[in-house]
Amino acid sequence: MITPNDIYKDRLKEKDRRPVYYVTFGAVGDGSLVVALPDEYATAHIYLPTKTRETWLYDITGVSQGISTLAGTSTIGQLSFKLLDRDSKITKLISSYPMKNRTITLYGGFAGLPEEFYFPIFVGCLNNINLSSDGTSWIFTATDFQRLEKQTVFANKARLATTMLSTDLECQFNTTTGFAPHSESGTSLGECFFVKIDDEVIGYESMSGGSVKGLRRGLHGTTAEDHDYGAEVVNFTILDGNPIDIMLWIMTSTGASQTGGTLNGDYDLLPASMGCGISTTYIDIAHIEEQRDSIIGADKRMRFYMFEETEAKDFIQKEILKVLNSYPTIRPDGKLSIKAYSAPLRKSTLPSFDDSNIVGMPRYSQNMQSQSTFFNEVQIKMDFNPLAGEFDTEYYALDSESQAKTQEAAQLVIESKGLRSSYLYKGVPYVNEYSGKVFHRFSKGAPGVQVEVFYDNHLIEVGDLVSLDTLTLPNLLTGERTGLNLVCEVIEKSYNFPRGTITFSLLATEYQKARKYFIIAPNDVPDYSSSTTAQKEYGFIGKSLTTDVCVQNDGSLGSYIAP
């Protein structure tokens, strides 16, 4: 989350809150082939503009993003707007320049606000243009860059061009296009590229044209066997490494590491048929790496056996992000990134929704439905056997306290083709880590709250944690109508363009409160009894269990540390 600019808060004190927007047509990709257009359009005149814009922009719709916190998925955002075709100038624009996949940026602000303080509401790529029903305008539609992940990967197939005996060490394919040229291509990946013919996995030393030589037969638990002319040949790929690295391999790979071409960044390691080739211009790799290293863990490891085609977006979300308590997000500049769940270190550092910035009455739901926001049992399946098509290992974890109180077992099932139970892949510790996060957030239910706010909160992102502090809602923890003060996750964000407001959907996953503190008080913080309200959010260490020096952040006594 980026701290909002204070000028928006100052602007909201004035009576004129009319929203104003303008749109730009950027380059395609990095701009090396198709550069940005100079033409920009606005809904009204902008105060202290940096350039002149025609006020032909109107009827802006769309722009929302939502996530599923447990499914590891997010919706693809879409923007639609109209440009008045005055004197056929928009028709001329469309006919004069390449338009498909241009970067579209919509900026927003208020009447009387200098342009330098306008902010990007949406960044995405243009994917369609239609003439309006009355013929006076053109309708532009753009989607966020997640659309670039909707590509089929691991799809390459061939046919045997000859019969093949179980003892043969050479063979002929009708095509080798899209296959890795050597089983050890990409030295940082190790030996990972094979082929599968019928039920046999085969390694190879060289591949040129249709000729494949240096075969190693019956690998990975299979048996060398005869194969008929025309038998199907598929890529059999082993992806082993940090799951976030694997995600970036799939997103960015162009095949350049096999062909000697220009690499699309440091993660361009797979053959072209196994990657999306998304330009790193569209990916916030630094932020993804930060989430990997600081929250998910750089030492996490998964191992996938791939021989069936799949959609990249579906694979990334289901097999990687869902398993890591993470989900895809769109950064303020439109770039693709991820967000990993982690509890806040201190509540006072979070952005706040309170009665000073909430518009109208928040909407509240207790969210008691099972299999949605209530889970007290987790089943995790791992050690996937690709040849048998089944999982060899299952683990269970449960919150017995929640099950005793509700007399219900609400089970969340996680099936991961990449998790392995062996010590090297740390499958067993993963079960405890994952189930602990689920139970902390969902074993007592997670109420939902919907709030509408003005644009001074525009830089709060989906996936952020926020503090909700309002006197307008009852407190079901105390049984009194004294208001709520909770930590919530932002799971959806949508814009109301005519009103100049944003609606946030929140999930109150701190509803049951944390059972332990998150960070120890620094040396310069005084004893608990003398500390400020904000400082009391720390945990305190002392020589004895007294309410003066050794308490947790909820005020309860702490525990002794073993000598």
N, C-alpha and C positions, 0 to 999 in steps of 0.2 A: 504494500500500500504506500502510495506517495502522499506526503502531507499536502492538503489543499492550500491554495494560495489565499492569504488573508484578505486580499482585495475582494474576493467573492463575498466574504462575510460582511465586509463594509458595504458592498453593493446591495446586499439584501436588506440593509437598514433603510434604504430609500424606497419610495412608493412605486417607482417605475421598474417593474421586474419583467418587462417584455423580453422574451428570449429572441435572439438573433443567431442565424446560422450561415455558414458559407461552406462550399465544397470545392475541393481541388482534384485535378486529374493528374496523378503522378506517373512515374515511369512503369515499365514492366520489368520485374525483377530488380537487378542492380542498376538498371538504366543504361547498360552498355550498348544495347541495340535499339531500344525504344525509349526515348527520353520523355520527361514530363511535359505537359502542355502548359502554356502560359495563361490560358483562359481559366478564370475562377468565377463562381456565381454565388450570390447571397440572397437571403430572404428579405433583407432591408439594408439600408445604408449603415455602415459600421463607423463608429466614432474613432477618429485618428487612424484611418486605414493605412496600410503600407502600400496598397495599390488600388486602382479603380476596378470595381466589380459590377457587372450587370445584376440587377435585382430580379432575376428570372427564376430563382429557386423557390419551390413550394411543395406542399403535400409530402412531407417527409414521414415515413413510417418504418416500422421494424426496429432494429437495434435492441436486442436483448441477449443475454447470455445466462444459461442455467447449467448447474452441475448436479450430478447425483453423487453424493459423498461416499456411498458404499459401492456403487457400480463402477466408479472410476471413469465416468463418461461426462461429456458436456455437449450441449446443443451447438449447432453451427449457426452463428449469428448472421442476419441478413438485413440489408438496408435497401430501401426503395425511395426514390425521390423523382420529382418532375422538374424539367427545365422548359420554360415557355419558349417556343420556337419563333421568336419575334424576328421578322424580316428574313426568315429561313436560316438564321445564323447557326442554330444548333444542328440543323440538317447539314449545313456546310462543314461544321466541326466533325460530325460523325463520318462524313464521306471523305474527309481530307486526311484523317489520321487513323492508325491502327488503334482499336479501342479495347479489344478483348484482353482480359487479365491486367488491365491498368490498375495501379494502386489508387483507390478512391479514399479520400480522407474528408470526413465531415467534422467541422469545428463548431463549437457552440459558445455563446456568451449572452450578455444582456445589452439592451439599448443603453447607450451612454458609456459602455465599457470599452476602453481602448483595445484595439485589435491584439496588441502584444499579450493580453491576458486571456485571450480565447484559448480553449483547450480542445484536443481531439476527442470526439465522442465515439467515432467509429473509424477503423482503418481496415480495408479489405480489398478484394480484387473484383473488378467489374466482370460480370459474366452474362449479362443480357441487356438489350435495349429494345423497347417496344414503343410504337406510336400510340398515343392516347386515343380513346374511343372517339373524341371529337376532333382529332387531327391537329389540335393547336399546340401540343406539347409532346416531348419525348420522355418516356419513363425509363429510368436507369435502375438496374438491380445489381447489387454487389453482395458478396458473401465474405466472411472472414477466411483466413488462410487455412483453417482446418479442412476446407474442401480439397486442398492439395493432397491430403492424406488418404482420400477415398480412391485409392489405386490398388489394383490387384498385384500382389507380390508372391514370390515363390511359385510362379505359374508355368515356368518353362517345361516343355515336354518334347520328346522326340520318339522315333520308332527305330527298332533294330532293322538295319538294311540287309542283314544276313542272319542265318541261323547261328546259334551260339551254344557251344558245349560247355559243360561244367568245368572243363580243364583249359578252356581258351584263355589266353592272356592278351589278346587283341580282339577288337570288334569294330563294326562299322555302324554309325547312326545315320539316319537320313538328314539330320541337321544337328549342329552343335551350337547354333545361335542362342545366346542367353545363358549358356552353361559356363561355369568357371573354367578357364583354360588349364588350370592345374589344381590339384587337390590341396596344395599348400599356398595358394594365392593369398596374398595379404598376410605377411609374416606375423603381424601382431595378432592375428586371429588364430594362428596355428593351423593344424590340419582339420579342415571343417567341411570341405566340399566333396560330395560323393554322388553316385547315382543309384537309383533303385529300379530294378527290373523284376517284375512279378513280386516274389517275396524275398529277393536277394539284394543285399546292399553291397555295392562294388566300389572300390577305390580305383584311382587311375593316376598315371604319372604324366601323361601328355594327351592333349586333345587338339587336333588340327583338322579343319574342314570337317569331314565326317568320320575321320579315323581316330580311334581311341586306343592308346597303347599303355603297357605297363599295368595291366589290371591286377588288382588284389581282390580275390574272390571271397564271398561268404563272411563279410565283416559285420560287426555289431550284433552278434548272436544269430546271424542267418547262416544258411547253408548254400554252398555253390551248387547250382543246378543248371540243367539245359533250358534254353529259351528259344521260342519259335521266331521265325522271321515275322517282322511287324509288331513284336511285343512292345508295349509302351515303356518308355524310359522317362523317369522323372528325376528332378533334382532332389538329392537327399542332403540336407544342410544341417550342420550342428552349429548352433549359436551359443557360445559359452562365455560368460563374463558378467560384468555389472549390468543389471537390467536397464538402467538408464542409458548406459553406453549402447546396449543393443537397440534400444528405441532410437537413438540418434543415428546408428548405422542404417536402420531401415528408412528413416526420414530423409537422410542426406545422400545416400549412396547413388552414384551415377554409373559405376563400372569403370571409372577412370583408373582405379588402382590396379585393374587387370589389363587395361589397354594402354597405359602410359600417358593418358590424357591429363588435363588440368584438374586437380582434385577440388571437390566442392567442400572444402574444410577438412578438419582433422579426422572426422568420423566417416569419410567416404571410403569404405573398405570392402563393400560387397559388390558382386556383379550387378549389372543394370537391372536384371530381372528380379532382383531381391530388394531393390530400394526404390523410393519415391522420387529421388533426385530433387527434392525441394531445396531451392536456393537458401543458403544460410542468411541471406538478406531478410528472409521471412521468419527466422527462428532466433529466439533470444537464448543462445547457447550458454552465455555466461550465467544467466539466471537459472537455467536448468541445472548446470553444474553446481551452482551454489546450493540448490535444493538437494541435489544428490549428496554432496559432501557434508552439509551441515545438519540435515534432517534424516534423509533416507539411509545414508551410510555408503561410503565409497567401497566398503568391504562386502557389500551385498553381492550375491552371485546366483545366477540362474543358468540352466542348461536346457535348451530347446532342441528337439529333433523335428526338422521341418521337411515334409515331402508333399504337402498339399497346399494348393493355392489358397490365399486368404486376402481379405481387404486389410490394408495396412492400418487404417484408423481403428477398425474393430480389434485387430490383434494387439495394438499398442494399449488400447483402453482395457480390454478384457484380461489379457494375459500378463500385462506389466503394471499399469497404473492401479487397477482395482486391487491387485495383490499387495501393492505397496501403500495402501491407504492414501492414494494420491489421485489427482484428476487433472485433465488438460485445462489450461486457461489461456486467455488472450490478454497480452500486456497492453498498457495504454497506447503504445505505438503500433498496435496491431500484430505484433510478433507472437508466434506460437511459444508457449511455455507450459510449465506444469506447476502445481501447488501440492505440497505434501503436508498432511495434517500434523500439527504439533501444538501442544498446549502453550499458552502465552506465559512468558517468564513473569511479567508483572501486569496486572490488569490496568493500572494507571497509564501504561504506555499505549493503550489501544485507542483508536478513534472512537468517538462516542456518538450514539444517537440518543438524544434526550429531548425534553419538552421545549427546548429553545430552538431546535432545528427540525422537529417532526411536524409535518403538515397534517392537521386533522387527527382523527382517532386511529391508532394502530389497530390492525386486525390480529386476533389471537386464536390459535387452535391448540388444544391439548395434545393432538397427534397421538392418540392411544392405539391406533390400528397396528396390529402385528404385521411382520414381514414388510414394514415400510420404515418406521422410525423406532421400532421396539424389537430388540434382539437380546437374548440372554444365553444363547448357546451358539457355538461356532464349530462347524465341521470343515476341516481343510484336507483336501485330497492332493497328493503329490506323487512323485516318482512315476510320471506318465510313461507308459510303454507304447511307443509309436507303432510298433508292429502288431501288438495285440489290441491297440486302441482302447486301453483302460489304465486306470490308476492303480498302482501296486500298494500304496500306503495311505492310510487315513488317520487323522488325529482329531480329537474332540476336546473342546474346552467349554466350561459352563460357569455361569454366575449362579451359584446355588442359593444365595440370599434372594436374588430377584425371582428365581423360580419358586422358592418357598412362599414369598409374599404374594405373587400373582397366580400361583397354581397353574402356570403355563410355561411351556418350553417353546420359545420362538427361535427357530434355528436359521442361521445364516450359513450358506454353503459356498465355500471358495474352492474352485477347481483350477489348479495351476499346472500347466504343462511344463513350466520352467522350474518349479521348486523341486529340490532334491533333499532327501532326509539325511544324507551322509554328512559327516562332520565338516567336509570341505565346503558344503553349501549351506550349512547352519539351518537346516530345515526345522529342527525341533525348537531352538530358541525363537525362530520366526513365529511359531504357533503362539507362544506366550506373548510376544510383542504385539502381534496383530490382534489377538483376542482381547488383550488388555485395553487397547485403544477403542475397540468396538464396545466393550462393556462400560468403559468410562463415559462414552457418549450416548449409548442407546439402551442400556439394560434397565433403565427406569423410564424410558420414553424420552423423546426430545420435542418439546412444544415448538410450534412454528409461529412466527410473528411477521407481519407485513407492515412496513412503514414507508411513507412517502416523504421525501425531503427535497430541498432545493439544491441547486447546482454547487453549493459550497462543499458538498460531499461527493463530487463527481469522480474523484480519483480513488475512491474505495473500490476495490476490485472483487469480483466473484472469487470465493475461496479465502478472503480475508477474515480475520477475527475482529469483532467489534464489541464495544461495551454498550448494552442497552439499559438506559436508566430513565424510566418514565413513571410518573405518578398516576397515569391514566389507566394502567392495567392492574388487576389484582395480583397479589403475591400468594400463590398456592403452596409455597413452602411454609409460610407462617399462618396461612388461613385468614389473612387480613387484606383489606384493600389499601395497602400502604405503598403500592407501587412495586415495580420490578427493577432489579439491578443485576443483570446477567451478562455473561460472555456468550456471544452467539457467532455462528458461522454464516457468512453471506453465501447463499446457494443460488440466488437469481437476482438479476439486475436488469431493469427495463426503463426506457425513457418515455416521458410524456412530452412530446415536442411543443404542442401548443401551450401547455402550462409551464414549461421550463422546470420540470421536476423529474426526480428519479424514484422509482419504487424498488425497494429492496425486500427480498424474501429472506428471512433469517431462520436458522435452526438453533434453538437454545440448548446446545449440547453440554453446557455447564450447569444445566438445571439441577442435577443431583449433587453438584459441587465436587471439586477435586478432593481426594482423600489424603493428599500429601502436598507439601509445598513444592515449588519448582526451582527455587534458587536460594542459596544461603546469603544472609545479610553480609555486606562488606564490612571491613573493619571500622570505617568512619560512621557507621550507623549506631546510634546509642542503644541502650538496653530497651527491651520491648515497651516497658511502661513509659519511657521518655520519648519514644519514636513517634513520628507523624503517621497519619492515616495511610499515606502512600508507602512509608517505610515498613508498616506492619504487614504488608503483602509479602515480605521476605520471611524465610524461616530463620530461627535464631538458635545458636549453639551456646551452651553454657556448661558450667561444671556440675550443676545439680538441677533437678526438675523443680523449678519455681516459676511462678507466673511472671517473674520479673525478667528472666534471662533465657529460658529454654521453652519456647512455644513455637507452634506451627503457625502458618499464615492465617488460619481461621481462629486463632486465639486459644486453641486447645493445647494441653501439655504435650511436649515432644516425647521422644524415646531415648534411652541411654544408648551411647555408641559403645560397642564391644571393645574392651581393652586389647 
